[in-house]
Amino acid sequence: MFCYRHLEGAAGQFRRQEPAARRSYIKGPLFRLDYISCLLTVISTIMVGRRTWQGWLVAGVNSVIICVIAVRTSQTGFIPANIFCLALYGYNVVKWRSEGAALQGHSDGT
């Protein structure tokens, strides 16, 4: 059911609102995926800037969260871009780890 509350705007019109009990929230604790995504973006950027390959993994988790947000909000345009990013992150993890292993082999004298 919808209720109408008188909310005067510029034209003094009525605006339709859903009652608080009917708003779509997750059952149980409310997870703010947008804040989690923001935090993961900052963390992964710092980690990649420090040249740690684990930063790409954190960025991958963030891309998955962005895809979940996109599905929940019907903003499906974010999904292909983040799938591309996931592939790029996977490539970078493999590349950085193989370069790291090669550098360790040279420093060990082998």
C-alpha positions, 0 to 999 in steps of 0.5 A: 500500500502506498500512502500520500503525504502532503509534501509541498514542493514548488508547485504544492503537489502531493508526492507518493511515498511508500510507508517505512515498513514497505521500503526494500531493505535487507532482512537483518542488519543493513549492509551499505555496499556503497560504503564497503565499495568505497573503502575497498577502492581506497584500500586497493588503490593504496595496495596497487600503488605499493606494488603488492599483487594482493591489491588486485584481488581487493579490487576484484572483490570490489568489482563483484560488489559493484556488480551486486549494487548494479543488479540491486539498483537496475543499473546494468551498465556497470556490469560489463565494465566490471566484468572487463575489470575482473579479467584485467585484474586477473591478468595483472595478478598472474603477471605481477606474481610471475614477475615477482617469482622471476625477481626472487629467482635472480636474487637467490643467485639461481 
